Amino acid sequence: MPTNLNPEHKEGKVATAIEEQTAKLPSDLFLWAALGSMAVSLTLQIMGRKKESLFVGQWPAPFLLLGLYNKLVKLEGHD
């Protein structure tokens, strides 16, 4: 499977190192992190801690994006 469709484009050393490490993480870790942060946000909302609830409530989208990135790195590989 070709990992580099554009030979003129190379990832930097930092990006390659990060991708190598994050590829070791299970993909469902990010899904559970997103669901867990939603549960924490709901709990904080019920407790009346509105500002903290809104702060934690913004975490699921980045967790899901990180999970998607993780999955792409696993499927497509890196340079």
Buried (B, 14 or more C-beta within 10 A) or exposed (E): EEEEEEEEEEEEEEEEEBBEEBBEBEEEBBBEBBBBBBEBBEEBBEEEBEEBBEEBBEBBEEBBEBBEBBEEBBEEEBE
